[in-house]
Every structure is written in C-alpha cells, then in structure tokens.
C-alpha cells in the first residue's frame, strides 16, 4: 500500500502569526487530577492523608466492578470498587483498594464520587457557585484546598 502526503511550503513570519491566532491548539488531554479530601484518610498508624490523585476512568474501570461478587450482593458497593480503581494515591498511600475506600469518612467518599463524576463527565474540576452573603457568582476549583480555605 502506498501513502501519498502533501507538504505545504513554509509560511513567512506574518502569515504564520495570523494563521496561529486563527487555529488555537486545544489543551492536551489531562488524565490525572489532584484533589484534597475534606476530612482525610486515617491509616493504621493514625496518620491523616488528605491530598491525592484520581485518573480518568476507562471503560474497563466501569465494567469490571459489575462482575465483583460484593457488587452483585449490594449494588451500593459499586462506587467503592469503582473509586478504588481510579484513585492512584491518597497521601503516601499508593496501594488503593476497596478496603482503603471503605475506611474513608462518608463525606470523603461523597467528595470522591462527585469528583469522579466531574472529571469523567465534564472533563474538569471547576464548579459555578454563588456567595450566600452577596449572591455574587464565581467559579471554584474543587481539586483545590480544603473546604473554607482559599
């Protein structure tokens, strides 16, 4: 099989600049997102781990938990198995498995479920919010610091 490729002549300075402005390059695909847990994971030694990393989910990440016996017995366990597959690190803990996710505080699990939805469905970690005092609208990055911190 023979493939034919056409090359364009190099553009001159002004031509290159005007064309560059017209065709902005899309942002590269981001596959990992850092986060800060509201409460934190407490390990066996009592150390609290708050910062972590979640990667984008693959189709396999969403399919494999459906074959898990724990999920078949209790469909609510699906989120535990799914989150354990896509969280790659919490603090210094890198061996993330369902047992680690089970030991999270409920507010941290809810945070990770929402974070998962945002990065996989919407592709970002930003959320539009309103100030309860002045009713001003602004955007916050949910992956940022702990709640209430700027």
Residue frames as qw, qx, qy, qz and C-alpha x, y, z in Angstrom:
[[0.000, 0.890, 0.456, 0.000, 0.00, 0.00, 0.00],
 [0.444, 0.208, 0.012, 0.872, 1.38, 3.39, -0.96],
 [0.175, -0.815, -0.444, 0.329, 0.59, 6.50, 1.01],
 [0.375, 0.531, 0.162, 0.743, 0.78, 9.99, -0.53],
 [0.347, -0.712, -0.349, 0.501, 1.46, 13.02, 1.65],
 [0.328, 0.756, 0.162, 0.542, 1.38, 16.65, 0.56],
 [0.489, -0.417, -0.264, 0.719, 3.58, 19.23, 2.25],
 [0.144, 0.959, 0.231, 0.083, 2.90, 22.95, 2.26],
 [0.498, 0.508, -0.200, 0.674, 5.60, 25.49, 1.69],
 [0.417, -0.353, -0.502, 0.671, 6.88, 27.09, 4.91],
 [0.021, -0.909, -0.385, -0.156, 4.91, 30.17, 5.91],
 [0.347, 0.452, -0.202, 0.797, 6.53, 33.53, 6.30],
 [0.171, -0.040, -0.583, 0.793, 6.50, 35.45, 9.61],
 [0.379, 0.047, 0.135, -0.914, 3.25, 37.49, 9.23],
 [0.678, -0.010, -0.546, -0.492, 1.41, 34.60, 7.57],
 [0.513, -0.044, -0.813, 0.273, 2.47, 32.23, 10.36],
 [0.003, -0.060, -0.545, 0.836, 1.38, 34.61, 13.14],
 [0.528, 0.036, -0.049, -0.847, -2.07, 35.30, 11.65],
 [0.707, -0.008, -0.644, -0.291, -2.69, 31.62, 11.00],
 [0.362, -0.002, -0.796, 0.485, -1.54, 30.73, 14.55],
 [0.241, 0.029, 0.380, -0.893, -4.10, 33.12, 16.03],
 [0.660, 0.044, -0.302, -0.686, -6.88, 31.55, 13.93],
 [0.851, -0.046, -0.510, -0.116, -6.11, 27.95, 14.89],
 [0.340, -0.622, 0.559, -0.431, -5.56, 27.71, 18.61],
 [0.454, 0.139, -0.879, 0.036, -4.37, 24.35, 19.71],
 [0.730, -0.529, -0.242, -0.359, -6.73, 22.55, 22.09],
 [0.389, -0.660, 0.573, -0.291, -5.44, 21.87, 25.58],
 [0.361, 0.250, -0.898, -0.038, -3.72, 18.49, 25.87],
 [0.754, -0.370, -0.446, -0.311, -5.84, 15.71, 27.36],
 [0.190, -0.524, 0.628, -0.544, -5.49, 15.69, 31.10],
 [0.718, -0.096, -0.666, -0.177, -5.71, 12.17, 32.53],
 [0.544, -0.287, -0.630, 0.474, -4.84, 12.75, 36.20],
 [0.203, -0.749, -0.112, -0.621, -6.40, 15.20, 38.64],
 [0.298, 0.078, -0.678, 0.667, -5.16, 16.09, 42.09],
 [0.470, -0.655, -0.382, -0.452, -7.61, 16.52, 44.96],
 [0.041, 0.286, -0.629, 0.722, -7.75, 17.41, 48.64],
 [0.413, -0.429, -0.800, -0.075, -10.11, 15.34, 50.83],
 [0.330, -0.736, -0.075, -0.586, -12.36, 17.32, 53.19],
 [0.745, -0.621, 0.166, -0.177, -11.50, 15.12, 56.22],
 [0.166, 0.660, -0.732, 0.001, -8.76, 12.73, 55.11],
 [0.902, -0.008, -0.425, -0.078, -7.93, 9.05, 55.16],
 [0.435, -0.692, 0.516, -0.257, -6.60, 7.82, 58.51],
 [0.665, 0.315, -0.676, -0.033, -4.19, 4.90, 58.08],
 [0.821, -0.303, -0.476, 0.088, -3.40, 2.12, 60.61],
 [0.554, -0.048, -0.367, 0.745, -0.76, 4.25, 62.34],
 [0.131, -0.778, -0.449, 0.418, -3.14, 7.20, 62.77],
 [0.223, -0.254, 0.295, 0.894, -1.59, 9.38, 60.06],
 [0.441, 0.703, 0.418, -0.370, -4.10, 11.54, 58.19],
 [0.354, -0.025, 0.592, 0.723, -3.71, 11.70, 54.40],
 [0.325, 0.670, 0.355, -0.565, -5.64, 14.41, 52.53],
 [0.331, 0.644, -0.383, -0.573, -4.07, 15.06, 49.12],
 [0.681, 0.049, 0.726, 0.084, -4.45, 12.51, 46.37],
 [0.172, 0.362, -0.572, -0.715, -4.69, 11.79, 42.67],
 [0.683, 0.341, 0.597, -0.246, -7.53, 10.38, 40.58],
 [0.126, -0.195, 0.686, 0.690, -7.13, 9.35, 36.96],
 [0.596, 0.187, -0.219, -0.750, -9.75, 9.31, 34.24],
 [0.708, -0.004, 0.667, -0.232, -11.80, 6.12, 34.16],
 [0.148, 0.227, -0.795, -0.543, -11.63, 3.67, 31.29],
 [0.741, -0.075, -0.338, -0.575, -14.48, 1.51, 30.02],
 [0.648, 0.016, -0.741, 0.177, -12.84, -1.41, 31.82],
 [0.062, 0.106, -0.589, 0.799, -12.91, 0.51, 35.11],
 [0.537, -0.024, 0.141, -0.831, -16.68, 0.77, 34.81],
 [0.799, 0.078, -0.453, -0.388, -17.27, -2.80, 33.60],
 [0.469, 0.200, -0.808, 0.296, -15.02, -4.90, 35.87],
 [0.199, -0.130, 0.629, -0.740, -16.79, -3.93, 39.14],
 [0.730, 0.020, -0.090, -0.677, -20.07, -5.30, 37.73],
 [0.789, 0.112, -0.601, -0.058, -18.54, -8.81, 37.91],
 [0.096, 0.333, -0.706, 0.618, -17.46, -8.33, 41.54],
 [0.413, -0.382, -0.827, 0.006, -19.43, -10.56, 43.95],
 [0.178, -0.379, -0.486, 0.767, -19.60, -7.75, 46.53],
 [0.218, 0.165, -0.188, -0.943, -21.28, -5.50, 43.95],
 [0.415, -0.177, -0.769, -0.452, -23.68, -8.27, 42.90],
 [0.368, -0.421, -0.771, 0.306, -24.75, -8.72, 46.53],
 [0.144, -0.786, -0.340, 0.496, -25.00, -4.98, 47.24],
 [0.503, 0.672, 0.289, 0.460, -25.20, -2.54, 44.32],
 [0.196, -0.980, 0.034, -0.034, -24.21, 0.34, 46.63],
 [0.712, -0.472, 0.348, 0.386, -20.72, -1.23, 46.80],
 [0.685, 0.571, 0.268, 0.365, -20.20, -0.38, 43.11],
 [0.110, 0.957, -0.104, 0.247, -18.95, 3.12, 43.91],
 [0.607, -0.684, 0.396, 0.086, -16.42, 1.75, 46.43],
 [0.807, 0.024, 0.470, 0.357, -14.91, -0.64, 43.88],
 [0.506, 0.754, 0.236, 0.346, -15.02, 1.92, 41.09],
 [0.122, -0.967, 0.185, -0.129, -13.39, 4.68, 43.14],
 [0.704, -0.523, 0.441, 0.192, -10.68, 2.25, 44.31],
 [0.784, 0.298, 0.390, 0.379, -9.79, 1.55, 40.68],
 [0.396, 0.781, 0.158, 0.457, -9.30, 5.20, 39.66],
 [0.326, -0.917, 0.213, -0.084, -7.72, 6.74, 42.77],
 [0.789, 0.395, -0.366, 0.295, -4.00, 6.21, 42.34],
 [0.462, 0.099, -0.516, 0.715, -2.76, 7.81, 45.56],
 [0.404, -0.844, -0.217, -0.277, -4.02, 9.27, 48.84],
 [0.426, -0.838, 0.341, 0.009, -1.18, 10.98, 50.68],
 [0.021, -0.587, 0.798, 0.137, 1.68, 8.49, 50.77],
 [0.646, 0.088, 0.737, -0.178, -0.66, 5.51, 50.33],
 [0.297, 0.425, -0.561, -0.645, -0.32, 4.17, 46.78],
 [0.110, -0.097, -0.981, -0.126, -1.91, 0.75, 47.24],
 [0.464, 0.061, 0.190, -0.863, -5.52, 1.89, 46.90],
 [0.214, -0.143, -0.944, -0.205, -8.01, -0.98, 47.14],
 [0.439, -0.570, -0.480, -0.502, -11.67, -1.25, 48.23],
 [0.631, -0.479, -0.492, 0.361, -10.61, -1.65, 51.88],
 [0.309, -0.093, -0.105, 0.941, -8.96, 1.79, 51.83],
 [0.215, -0.315, -0.341, -0.859, -12.06, 3.39, 50.29],
 [0.575, -0.523, -0.616, -0.129, -14.28, 1.61, 52.85],
 [0.555, -0.417, -0.407, 0.594, -12.28, 3.27, 55.64],
 [0.131, 0.283, 0.097, 0.945, -12.86, 6.80, 54.34],
 [0.179, 0.360, 0.522, -0.752, -15.26, 9.09, 56.16],
 [0.410, 0.608, 0.680, 0.011, -18.65, 9.32, 54.41],
 [0.169, 0.916, 0.037, -0.363, -18.01, 12.97, 53.47],
 [0.170, -0.575, 0.646, 0.472, -14.74, 12.00, 51.76],
 [0.393, 0.189, 0.866, 0.243, -16.42, 9.20, 49.81],
 [0.321, 0.809, 0.464, -0.163, -19.16, 11.61, 48.70],
 [0.005, -0.835, 0.283, 0.471, -16.46, 14.10, 47.66],
 [0.263, -0.316, 0.803, 0.431, -14.66, 11.44, 45.57],
 [0.415, 0.470, 0.776, 0.069, -17.92, 10.30, 43.93],
 [0.249, 0.910, 0.204, -0.262, -18.67, 13.90, 42.89],
 [0.147, -0.714, 0.512, 0.453, -15.06, 14.43, 41.80],
 [0.431, 0.017, 0.850, 0.302, -15.24, 11.24, 39.68],
 [0.393, 0.705, 0.589, -0.031, -18.42, 12.46, 38.00],
 [0.096, 0.925, -0.050, -0.364, -16.96, 15.88, 37.28],
 [0.166, -0.601, 0.638, 0.453, -13.69, 14.74, 35.70],
 [0.348, 0.059, 0.893, 0.280, -15.21, 11.87, 33.72],
 [0.305, 0.699, 0.646, 0.023, -18.42, 13.53, 32.54],
 [0.109, 0.978, 0.130, -0.125, -17.43, 17.19, 32.39],
 [0.763, 0.421, -0.068, 0.487, -13.66, 16.93, 31.93],
 [0.186, 0.556, -0.307, 0.750, -12.73, 19.45, 34.62],
 [0.441, -0.337, -0.704, 0.443, -12.90, 20.09, 38.35],
 [0.024, -0.073, 0.115, -0.990, -14.45, 23.56, 38.31],
 [0.087, -0.595, -0.798, 0.027, -17.90, 24.37, 39.68],
 [0.059, -0.499, -0.133, -0.854, -20.01, 27.51, 39.45],
 [0.361, -0.467, -0.700, 0.402, -21.14, 28.72, 42.88],
 [0.111, -0.782, -0.189, -0.583, -22.95, 31.68, 44.45],
 [0.190, 0.175, -0.581, 0.772, -21.82, 33.53, 47.56],
 [0.278, -0.584, -0.762, 0.039, -24.57, 33.12, 50.19],
 [0.228, -0.584, -0.307, 0.716, -23.94, 36.64, 51.53],
 [0.081, 0.529, -0.178, -0.826, -23.59, 38.84, 48.44],
 [0.747, 0.455, 0.444, -0.195, -25.07, 36.42, 45.85],
 [0.220, 0.744, -0.501, -0.383, -22.08, 37.03, 43.55],
 [0.976, 0.195, 0.091, -0.035, -21.42, 34.19, 41.08],
 [0.047, 0.767, -0.632, -0.104, -17.90, 32.79, 40.71],
 [0.900, 0.201, -0.380, -0.067, -16.05, 29.61, 39.84],
 [0.494, -0.656, 0.559, -0.117, -14.10, 27.42, 42.25],
 [0.564, 0.374, -0.731, -0.084, -11.74, 24.55, 41.56],
 [0.862, -0.402, 0.005, -0.309, -12.92, 21.57, 43.59],
 [0.887, 0.125, -0.299, 0.329, -9.48, 19.99, 43.39],
 [0.142, 0.713, -0.312, 0.612, -8.03, 22.87, 45.41],
 [0.069, 0.287, -0.719, 0.629, -7.52, 23.21, 49.15],
 [0.107, -0.338, -0.888, 0.293, -9.78, 22.10, 51.95],
 [0.102, -0.741, -0.565, -0.348, -13.27, 23.49, 52.23],
 [0.335, -0.911, -0.212, 0.117, -13.37, 27.03, 53.57],
 [0.512, -0.507, 0.266, 0.641, -9.77, 27.75, 52.59],
 [0.501, 0.833, 0.012, -0.234, -8.86, 29.99, 49.70]]
